[in-house]
Amino acid sequence: MLICRKSIRRKDGKIVTAAQMGLKAICFEVTEEQNQAYLDKKKKEKADKAG
């Protein structure tokens, strides 16, 4: 699965935009399992904030 974003945050904390690199988007490949784990994590964080 290909994920594309206009900006990303590097491990060192810097935010890099696609425009800085001369691109329209920064794309990277993730597995379905990685994507589902990310979505589950975000869902749990949202539930914790609400309740």
Buried (B, 14 or more C-beta within 10 A) or exposed (E): EEBEEEEEEEEEEEEEEBEEEEEEEBEEEEEEEEEEEEEEEEEEEEEEEEE
